[in-house]
């Protein structure tokens, strides 16, 4: 399972997301994957998982099935998200 963070870097919420990703790594030892919704890969990703609000964290199973999502601010707690990271 993996957790993907979808956000734009040049936004007012970007600093919060970057700090969250760093805190997550420090507390759990796991990295969160990031996707820019305006990149070619990000466009496909946002269409596949019907992402309409940013920032968004999305937990995805190894088979590609969406398990959980967290949209907008405030960001979820690290303990909520760490359950989905292997």
C-alpha positions as CSV (number, residue, x, y, z in Angstrom):
1,X,0.0,0.0,0.0
2,X,1.1,3.6,-0.6
3,X,0.1,7.1,0.2
4,X,0.3,9.8,-2.5
5,X,0.2,13.5,-1.7
6,X,-1.2,15.6,-4.6
7,X,-0.4,19.3,-4.4
8,X,1.0,22.2,-6.3
9,X,4.3,23.6,-5.1
10,X,3.6,27.3,-5.8
11,X,0.6,27.7,-3.6
12,X,-0.2,29.2,-0.2
13,X,-0.6,25.8,1.4
14,X,2.6,24.3,-0.1
15,X,4.7,25.0,3.1
16,X,2.3,23.1,5.2
17,X,2.4,20.1,2.9
18,X,6.2,20.1,2.7
19,X,6.5,20.3,6.5
20,X,3.9,17.5,6.8
21,X,5.9,15.3,4.5
22,X,9.1,16.0,6.4
23,X,7.4,15.3,9.8
24,X,5.9,12.1,8.4
25,X,9.4,10.9,7.4
26,X,10.9,11.8,10.7
27,X,8.2,10.2,12.8
28,X,7.6,7.0,10.8
29,X,10.7,6.5,8.7
30,X,8.5,6.2,5.6
31,X,8.4,8.5,2.5
32,X,5.2,9.8,1.0
33,X,5.0,9.9,-2.7
34,X,4.2,13.3,-4.2
35,X,2.4,14.2,-7.5
36,X,2.1,17.6,-9.2
37,X,-1.4,17.7,-10.6
38,X,-0.2,19.8,-13.5
39,X,2.5,17.3,-14.7
40,X,1.7,14.7,-17.4
41,X,1.7,12.0,-14.8
42,X,-0.3,14.1,-12.4
43,X,-3.0,14.8,-14.9
44,X,-3.5,11.1,-15.5
45,X,-3.4,10.4,-11.8
46,X,-6.0,13.1,-10.9
47,X,-8.3,11.9,-13.6
48,X,-7.9,8.2,-12.6
49,X,-8.7,8.9,-9.0
50,X,-11.1,11.8,-9.6
51,X,-9.2,14.4,-7.5
52,X,-11.0,17.7,-7.4
53,X,-9.6,19.4,-4.3
54,X,-6.0,20.1,-3.3
55,X,-4.0,19.3,-1.3
56,X,-5.1,15.7,-1.2
57,X,-3.6,12.6,0.4
58,X,-4.8,9.3,-1.1
59,X,-4.1,5.8,0.2
60,X,-3.9,3.3,-2.6
61,X,-3.6,-0.5,-2.4
62,X,-1.0,-2.5,-4.3
63,X,-3.7,-3.3,-6.8
64,X,-4.4,0.4,-7.4
65,X,-7.7,0.5,-5.5
66,X,-8.3,3.7,-3.5
67,X,-8.5,2.9,0.2
68,X,-9.0,6.4,1.8
69,X,-8.6,10.1,1.0
70,X,-8.1,13.3,2.9
71,X,-8.8,16.5,1.0
72,X,-8.0,20.1,1.7
73,X,-6.8,21.6,4.9
74,X,-6.2,20.8,7.7
75,X,-4.1,17.8,6.8
76,X,-4.8,14.5,8.6
77,X,-2.8,13.4,11.6
78,X,0.3,11.4,10.9
79,X,-1.1,8.4,12.8
80,X,-4.2,8.3,10.5
81,X,-2.0,8.2,7.4
82,X,0.7,5.9,8.8
83,X,-1.8,3.0,9.0
84,X,-1.7,2.9,5.2
85,X,2.0,3.0,4.6
86,X,4.0,-0.2,4.4
